[in-house]
Each structure stands twice: as structure tokens, then as C-alpha cells.
Amino acid sequence: VDEHGNVKLPLDVGTQIQCLWRDGKHHPVRIIERRRAGTAAPLPKKGGVKEDRGAAEGGETKDDKEGYEYYVHYVEYNRRLDEWV
């Protein structure tokens, strides 16, 4: 988040943020994984953290600000409710 309150995309694994849940309310989540939208699975990164191909290769593309899906853990709930958003 910059000094104006704007969120910098893509979000990093480990980021904590509010996410709209199916009950229509925002809940605190922690990002567990991220991947480019439309890909089947994220690529493993050193240290066991999974990340998308572009970030794992160290290069930025014009799609770095858009087109990501995030696997999130809702902090207030059991991990069985974790999901891709």
C-alpha cells in the first residue's frame, strides 16, 4: 500500500488484506498462493512458497497488475474454507 492508500498489484504471498466473502461481508485473509488467471496451478518457488511463472522468473510483464488469482485463508475460519479468489 502506498502513501495514498492505493494497493500495489500483484499482491505478494503472505499479504494480509480484507476480502469479500460469500456472506457479503469483508473478512481478514492471508494470501497463501497466487497464480495467473486461467492457469491450472502455481509453480513452486525456492523455500516452498508457490508463485506464478512471471514472478518466479524475475521478469515483469504488462499483465503483472491484472490477471491474478489468489488462494486465501480466511483468518477467522477453519482452513477447509480456504479458496481461490
N, C-alpha and C positions, 0 to 999 in steps of 0.2 A: 504494500500500500504506500503510495507516495504522500507528500505533504498536503495534497489537496483531497485525500481520501479515496483516490482512484485505485482500483485493483489492477496490478500488473499481471498480464496473462502471457504464457500459460502459468497456472498455479503449480508450485513445487510440491512434491511428495512431502508429507509431514505438516503442510499448512493447515491451520485451523481456521475455520470460517463458518458462517451461518448458511444453512441450506434449507430450501423449502421442501418439506416432507409431505407425504400423502394426506396428512391431517390438515393441510392448508396453513400450517404454522412453520416458522423458521426455527431450526434446531442447530446446536453446535455440532460440527462434524470435523473429522481429521481425514485428510486425503491419504489413502493407503497406496494407491497406484494411479497412473494416468496412461492414456493411450490416445492415439489419433482416432478420431471418429471413424467408424467403419472397419477398423482392424479387429481381428479375432482376439488377439492377446497382446499385452505389452511385452517388450523384450527385457530380459534380465540385465541389470546393471551391476557393476562391481559393488560388493558389500551387501548383496542380497536385495537391494531396492530395485523395484521394477520401474522402467521408464520407457518412453516412446523412442523410436529409432532416431529421429532428428536430434533430440537432446542427447541420446547416448553417443551419437557420432560427433557431438560438439558443434554442429552447424545449425544456424537459424535459417528458417525459411519464411516466406510471406505468410504461411499458414500457422506460424507459432502463436499468433494471438487468437486464433479461432480454430475450431475443428477438433477439440479435445473432449474426451470423456474421462470422468474421474470416478474411481472406486472409493467410496467414502464410508467411514464408520461413524454412525450417529452416537456421540459420546454418552448420551443419556440412556441408550438402549443396548440390548444384547447384540453381539456380533452377528447373529443369524439374520439381522435386519440390514447388514451392510449391503450396498448396492452400487451399480454403475449409474451415474447421473450425467 
